[in-house]
Amino acid sequence: MSRYSRITGTGSYLPPRQVTNADLVTQLAAKGIETSDDWIVERSGISARHFAADGVFSSDLALEACKSALQAAHRQPQDIDLLIVATSTPDMVFPSTACILQAKLGASGGAAFDVQAVCSGFVYALTVADALIKSGTARCALVVGAEIFSRILDFNDRSTCVLFGDGAGAVVLEASEVPGILSSDLHADGKYADILCVPGHVSGGAVSGSPLLQMAGQSVFKLAVGVLEDAARAVLEKAGKTDADINWLIPHQANIRIMQSTAKKLKLPMNKVIVTVGQHGNTSAASIPLALDYGVRSGQVLPGQTLLLEGVGGGFTWGAVLLNF
Ligand code: ACO
């Protein structure tokens, strides 16, 4: 009998502090940096984002998202034999955020590790978990995206600091006789590493290089639109499906204009796209599971529907997962 993996529960968490565009306009104006709600909304679709409080780490946001996903799946932490956290803002250099989260969950013994693929991290992590379940190595996984990007933003750079936010999303992925994940497609092209990066590292007790995010926005935008269409076509072809089979496109929430052009290329109306960027900002690896959970809890994403998840981000990395929910 074939063995597949299937999502049995979703969860998400946003830190309580909401930062609106008006808040950022005021904060930046105090430093003599000009921006406006109109500019941010028009160029990105973002109106607000959430920032974590001092002393809160990615594993703390992940913990809340996981509790909610476990409850939705009717699972206990002890049932988890695989825990993967996609993050670019880990709690510390090591151990992994997944190991720290495992202890906070009280779920010891299973495999736990982080995946670093920036905004494509959740799609990468879901694909790895699917493969480990299909191979029989794992049976019940938690796959998490968790980020605190507010800590790596340069608040003197108006072209990036208005775009990102903090949050976490999680799914429980379990072995199943019925197909859930239908196909995946993952890619990277490291020669574009410098168009989106945080080029610092810890060395000799100090940070060497810059610990803040740098982005060549227009280069990222152009690359993103092209590769997202390719990844979508690849997963559809692998699964023997067409654009018409997609009930929901749940893309990485970086910029409404990237989502609109991807939907157009796939001939999907925007009412088939889950959009949370307006209230969440770009939460990197957390954005897809946050959007998925929002879709589920708002009653839009229903069991049995076909979902196309797509991520793109620093690396340069990109990928897609097609699944039956
Ligand atoms: N407020 C007001 N003006 C601004 C701001 C701001 N916050 N930021 C930039 N500007 C100005 C610029 O200085 C520039 O002024 P100039 O013409 O006088 O030089 C003007 O606005 C236009 O700037 P552009 O960079 O050309 O604006 P663009 O339309 O390209 O939008 C944006 C910028 C939103 C960053 C866009 O390029 C984008 O979304 N890129 C993709 C980002 C993305 O998808 N990232 C995903 C991956 S994230 C990850 O992996 C971590």
Residues whose N, C-alpha, C, O or C-beta is under 5 A from the ligand:
A	BS01	ACO	E34 T35 S36 W39 R43 S44 V118 C119 R158 S159 V162 G217 Q218 V220 F221 A254 N255 S284 V312 G313 G314
